[in-house]
Amino acid sequence: MTDQELLAAKLIKERIQELDAQIFALFDAEKKKINPFKPFIVRGQIYGNYSSEKEITLTRQDIVALQEIRQAEKNSLENILKQL
């Protein structure tokens, strides 16, 4: 395995660990209010005015969808690791 492949494998493993943590954290997210614009606010004519805050509540379906997306990414990364 070359140094570049070793570095890629390390980065993939780190991302897999991050995805595991996110998947686990989503189990506790049901019924919590999330402000989707809190981390960033987009202003301007192109994107409209998003400066007013909006709150959403994650439903069970939202959480399952988010978990499935992360699980699919994790599975893909694990397959890539097996091929290295």
Secondary structure, DSSP 8 states (H G I E B T S, - for coil): --HHHHHHHHHHHHHHHHHHHHHHHHTT-TT-EE-TTSS----STTT----S---EE--HHHHHHHHHHHHHHHHHHHHHHHH-
